[in-house]
């Protein structure tokens, strides 16, 4: 068996416990002040808490390069926000927008600002990381293709699975984004979106040239004000222009007459649109150069947008024969088209400002679909609100003091097991420190060079081989993780009299009286454990005392969960963001659904009964081992592994011992938590930490010993795993100790390779 002599690298161990998304994001950022969290399919940055959320799924082995680039593009985009988005600026501007415009308008301005901000951060991120360009382009191409290409550039577009059209403001933003990235031509957008983009050409250019979040917010506000002004300026004139030929001719001379190609604008003079002087002097005309109007007027008959305007003018004039005749004349026809175009822009601007809108599917969800496999293999996800309420409980000196009596009784029930276990562990728990070559063997891996001269001279006894052996040292870190869920029951100990059986007394001697003689029994009482939680506490106490006497660094942790009230909050938040609380799937002809978040209604609770390194801890807090709520075994195993990686002190061997009663039962997605436990154990083993399970009162013995903690020896890229079981009604017996010792010895490599 091959052995390795190395010190455990804490950073490398923690990295091995992270998902591919977490590793990649940390490598891209190279910053220690940003916390990277892997949960769900979402990808977003919380600038207030400096937390980057990345998808929980990993890249599939059969994923195409394009799909991997799209996945990387998500991470590049969010890392760009971390580096270049100024959250304080946004907080200040959002507060101003809400005060001055109202919540509804502020949310629409933020939609526009998001588009401009994305342009900014992607441009700056590509300057910093040129290779990110391909990733971002592939993400944009994929998302635009999956959400309907040019379809969302139309306010009447209804997303797949949606219940209402996206609305004018969303169509405008989508048109800006899709045209800017080059995936959609402006001619593919709906005519009304084309005209809005033309109206906002200067403001959009301001957003395109922004170099900071401050300039982005100013550009977004400028777009909003232009839309508001456009919606308020031509109400009356837009309707009168169809019935008045003079007004139509006047409109032809105004700056707003050019179609989508000329940066059309609307005059503020609602009484007389034919007044070219008033129209020309309008500050909100949107035409930055005076030549724009004349050029657009000359070319209006040839432009695509103008053709659409002519059509609109003809349809409006069907009830008026004069208008129909005017449509035959090129000049007058252009005027009618311009008037109708202005009316369209006015209505569109109003719809942007006050109309309803619906969100499109999130880009992260779209990319996540690329990596979907069998739904039973879906990733385990934790809602951010639930993760925020996770607890790590430590016990004060006063709290420990209240458990001294119970801890003493636990030790009493353990009997001499702690001393026996210590003797077993002295050899089994030692870690390999270096490898020695031993020669003069009858068999081995290599020839013994020192014996070759004897072979040449004919004086040899067959001992010509050499092999490797390991030298050990007490440089090991052990963590005992105890299941404290409700299925383990109460850990309260009982008192037993050899004469009267179980008695409910506090003293050390039986106080019952003989009914005939009236004398007290006075027999010494023993401590009896009757629950799985009690056996788990006994096991933890035995291991703690044994490790402490051996001088081995260790810790004792416990795990359960607690209800947070997030169930309704998570579902409400999902609906508010246009998402469903469940994810629908169709796989190999089967359809169904599963919760969007594997855990959203409970918090993970971890107890620190014995704090690392544990050598000076008397273990009294182990008395708090008890049964509460449910268990989240998979997450708890990962949490314990991270605790070990942080607290081990240059150890060469890490061992995690889990004391539990079987399968997990605390997640909201019951269909995935068992596989998640098996995956978590494998993940921890691949990080170089040995994992062993001690089953107490198992419900599913085969699952515990074969699926969750399988007996597998160590190999080059994986540490050993294994399991033993405590028979029902028994504690950590001599047989159990020998089985556990056997596992530790075999995994330690104390044999020839």
Secondary structure, 3 states (H helix, E strand, C coil): CCCCCCCCCHHHHHHHCCCHHHHHHHHHHCCCCCEEEECCCCCEEECCCCEEEECCCCCCCCCCHHHHHHHHHHHHHHHHHHHHCCHHHHHHHHHHHHHHHCHHHHHHHHHHHHHHHHHHHHHHHHHHCCCHHHHHHHHHHHHHHHCCCCHHHCCCCCCCCCCCCCCHHHHHHHHHHHHHCCCCCHHHCCHHHHHHHHHCHHHHHHHHCCCCHHHHHHHHHHHHHHHHHHHHHCHHHHHHCCCCHHHHHHHHHCHHHCCHHHCCCCCCCCCCCCCHHHHHHCCCCCCCCCHHHHHHHHHCCCCHHHHHHHHHHHHHHHHCHHHHHHCCCHHHHHHHHHHHHHHHHHHHHHHHHHCCCCCCCCHHHHHHHHCCCCHHHCCCCECHHHHHCCEEEECCHHHHHCCHHHHHHHHHHHCCHHHHHHHHHHHHCCEEEEEEEEEEECCCCEECHHHHHHHHHCCCCCCCEEEEEEEEECCEEEEEEEECEHHHCCCCCEEEECCCEEECCCCCECCCECCCCCCECCCECEEECCCHHHHHHHHHHHHHHHHHHHCCEEEEEEEEEEECCHHHHHHHHHHHCCCCCEEEEEECCEEEEEECCCECCEEEEEEEEECCCCCCCCCHHHHHCCCECCCCHHHHHHHHHHHHHHHCCCCCEEEEEEEECCCCCCCCCCCCHHHHHHHHHHHHHHCCEEEEEEEECCCCHHHHHHHHCCCECCECCECCEEEEEECCCCCCCHHHHHHHHHHHHHHHCCCCC
